[in-house]
Amino acid sequence: MKITMIGTGYVGLVTGTCLAEVGNDVLCVDVDARKIAILNQGGVPIHEPGLEAMIARNVAAGRLRFTTDQDAAVAHGTLQFIAVGTPPDEDGSADMQYVLAAARNIGRGMNEFKVVVDKSTVPVGTADRVRAAIAEELRTRGVDTPYAVVSNPEFLKEGAALEDFMRPDRVVIGADDERAIAMMRAVYAPFQRNHERLLLMDVRSAELTKYAANAMLATRISFMNELANLADILGADIEHVRQGIGSDPRIGWQFLYPGVGYGGSCFPKDVKALQHTATELGRPLQILGAVEAANEAQKLRLVEKIVARLGPDLAGRCFALWGLAFKPNTDDMREAPSLEIIAALAARGARIVAYDPVAMPEARRVFGKAPHITYAATPMDALIGADALIVVTEWKEFRSPDFDALRAALKQPLVFDGRNLYEPALVRAVGLEYFSIGRP
Ligand SMILES: NC(=O)c1ccc[n+]([C@@H]2O[C@H](COP(=O)([O-])OP(=O)(O)OC[C@H]3O[C@@H](n4cnc5c(N)ncnc54)[C@H](O)[C@@H]3O)[C@@H](O)[C@H]2O)c1
């Protein structure tokens, strides 16, 4: 099939590449000429395990191309996937300008039947707005070209995006046009060979499903974080509690890890956007309000612990910080807890020496020449002369450090672990003072 992917970011690039991998003819378009230039020179603008090799293979096979040419993009695909950003607007609602611009562009250029697929996470009702935007452009041109609009929210996780896309738990399709439904079934058939994973529903339910999924996961995280904070006071060990409840199949193991709060490009904005929709309709989701408030507070939980141990004035202090990305296996720092932790420490006069396996180039871009942060070549280098280690992202390489060397490198033997990576007794046995989230 001929497919156009509009927006070549985390979702568009992964989706486009995976669709090419199963044999489709995919053209990815982006308004960001820098991104397209990197891709056309054989580079990859984001870090995603396995992506570079898959892109190279499909580009070499002639199934995957990248362009900034919007007209060529409209002309190419019978299926036009919209995978542009939907960042939060000032009021918390999802900013729809990029989605609607993409839709209008399709309307301005299309000369034959198109299926327009909303892949971006968009508020309920967006498919109607996309349909109207295209209709308006067609009217202006005085043509009546047929088209259908479909909702197909994406559930991939950064860091495991290829695996998620190639072997999805489910594929949600919201559609009411038979021709479009048949095409969507055909596109996704190669990804569900052992059993049907396609959930066909009406458009509005599909749109809401995506927000419901992210809101539920964010809720689990905030719930565990609040419980961990309580365990801190009660002298209980949240790790035992996690195992005690995760083993209940009604609860399950996923997303029960307490930490420094959720971040990234999806949970924070999707929680806000869903709440905005609900509030506008006079039905604010009380749980989500609490989820968000708990998360904001949680991002500063480690800083509270640092201040309780070292005092409010951190002038002249230096902290080694392991992990800048909002989670492992990505260089994405959007709404990463590291940003708030670094800002709060800097506001108290501290300096930070950071290390992250892949996100340091992104951090350099984010922080520019800010004097309070420098970068180390290795995790151990970051520790030299630091007053404490702060663990913010649970990268695998942080899981089993040489604790003796770690203690020797630090000026003070202090570890503030925002991801509960270490066994408290083991760390203390080597003479480190250890602070975690919810473990005594
Ligand atoms: N990142 C994730 O893990 C993830 C997972 C599921 C869903 N989503 C959703 O998918 C959407 C995209 O997210 P992302 O993380 O890929 O964003 P991103 O910012 O990485 O990529 C969006 C891309 O769209 C491009 N763009 C904007 N307007 C355009 C236009 N008119 N024509 C062509 N390109 C245009 C931007 O330049 C950018 O490269 C969002 O709605 C997001 O909520 C993201």
The ligand as an SDF file (V2000), in Angstrom:
LIG
                    3D

 44 48  0  0  0  0  0  0  0  0999 V2000
    6.0440    9.6810   21.8830 N   0  0  0  0  0  0  0  0  0  0  0  0
    5.2790    8.6760   22.2680 C   0  0  0  0  0  0  0  0  0  0  0  0
    5.7110    7.7650   22.9960 O   0  0  0  0  0  0  0  0  0  0  0  0
    3.8310    8.6070   21.8340 C   0  0  0  0  0  0  0  0  0  0  0  0
    3.1200    7.4180   22.0140 C   0  0  0  0  0  0  0  0  0  0  0  0
    1.7990    7.3590   21.5930 C   0  0  0  0  0  0  0  0  0  0  0  0
    1.1950    8.4920   21.0400 C   0  0  0  0  0  0  0  0  0  0  0  0
    1.8950    9.6350   20.9090 N   0  0  0  0  0  0  0  0  0  0  0  0
    1.2390   10.7850   20.2910 C   0  0  0  0  0  0  0  0  0  0  0  0
    1.6590   10.8860   18.9360 O   0  0  0  0  0  0  0  0  0  0  0  0
    1.7470   12.2570   18.5320 C   0  0  0  0  0  0  0  0  0  0  0  0
    3.1540   12.5490   18.0540 C   0  0  0  0  0  0  0  0  0  0  0  0
    4.0480   12.3910   19.1440 O   0  0  0  0  0  0  0  0  0  0  0  0
    5.6230   12.3490   18.9590 P   0  0  0  0  0  0  0  0  0  0  0  0
    6.2100   12.0310   20.2690 O   0  0  0  0  0  0  0  0  0  0  0  0
    5.9440   11.5320   17.7660 O   0  0  0  0  0  0  0  0  0  0  0  0
    5.8920   13.8930   18.6050 O   0  0  0  0  0  0  0  0  0  0  0  0
    7.2190   14.5330   17.9910 P   0  0  0  0  0  0  0  0  0  0  0  0
    7.2400   15.9380   18.4580 O   0  0  0  0  0  0  0  0  0  0  0  0
    8.3750   13.6510   18.2140 O   0  0  0  0  0  0  0  0  0  0  0  0
    6.9360   14.5290   16.4170 O   0  0  0  0  0  0  0  0  0  0  0  0
    5.9570   15.3090   15.7910 C   0  0  0  0  0  0  0  0  0  0  0  0
    6.5220   15.7250   14.4330 C   0  0  0  0  0  0  0  0  0  0  0  0
    5.4970   16.3320   13.6560 O   0  0  0  0  0  0  0  0  0  0  0  0
    6.0990   17.3340   12.8630 C   0  0  0  0  0  0  0  0  0  0  0  0
    5.0540   18.2220   12.3030 N   0  0  0  0  0  0  0  0  0  0  0  0
    4.3380   19.1750   12.9400 C   0  0  0  0  0  0  0  0  0  0  0  0
    3.4580   19.7140   12.0730 N   0  0  0  0  0  0  0  0  0  0  0  0
    3.6150   19.0820   10.8910 C   0  0  0  0  0  0  0  0  0  0  0  0
    2.9770   19.1760    9.6110 C   0  0  0  0  0  0  0  0  0  0  0  0
    1.9770   20.0450    9.3830 N   0  0  0  0  0  0  0  0  0  0  0  0
    3.4110   18.3950    8.6070 N   0  0  0  0  0  0  0  0  0  0  0  0
    4.4080   17.5170    8.8160 C   0  0  0  0  0  0  0  0  0  0  0  0
    5.0340   17.3610   10.0090 N   0  0  0  0  0  0  0  0  0  0  0  0
    4.6420   18.1350   11.0320 C   0  0  0  0  0  0  0  0  0  0  0  0
    7.0690   17.9860   13.8010 C   0  0  0  0  0  0  0  0  0  0  0  0
    8.0550   18.7280   13.1270 O   0  0  0  0  0  0  0  0  0  0  0  0
    7.6370   16.7580   14.5310 C   0  0  0  0  0  0  0  0  0  0  0  0
    8.8000   16.2600   13.8750 O   0  0  0  0  0  0  0  0  0  0  0  0
    1.3130   13.0570   19.7540 C   0  0  0  0  0  0  0  0  0  0  0  0
   -0.0510   13.3200   19.6530 O   0  0  0  0  0  0  0  0  0  0  0  0
    1.5730   12.1160   20.9070 C   0  0  0  0  0  0  0  0  0  0  0  0
    0.7590   12.3670   22.0100 O   0  0  0  0  0  0  0  0  0  0  0  0
    3.2050    9.7160   21.2710 C   0  0  0  0  0  0  0  0  0  0  0  0
  1  2  1  0
  2  3  2  0
  2  4  1  0
  4  5  1  0
  4 44  2  0
  5  6  2  0
  6  7  1  0
  7  8  2  0
  8  9  1  0
  8 44  1  0
  9 10  1  0
  9 42  1  0
 10 11  1  0
 11 12  1  0
 11 40  1  0
 12 13  1  0
 13 14  1  0
 14 15  2  0
 14 16  1  0
 14 17  1  0
 17 18  1  0
 18 19  2  0
 18 20  1  0
 18 21  1  0
 21 22  1  0
 22 23  1  0
 23 24  1  0
 23 38  1  0
 24 25  1  0
 25 26  1  0
 25 36  1  0
 26 27  1  0
 26 35  1  0
 27 28  2  0
 28 29  1  0
 29 30  1  0
 29 35  2  0
 30 31  1  0
 30 32  2  0
 32 33  1  0
 33 34  2  0
 34 35  1  0
 36 37  1  0
 36 38  1  0
 38 39  1  0
 40 41  1  0
 40 42  1  0
 42 43  1  0
M  CHG  2   8   1  16  -1
M  END
$$$$
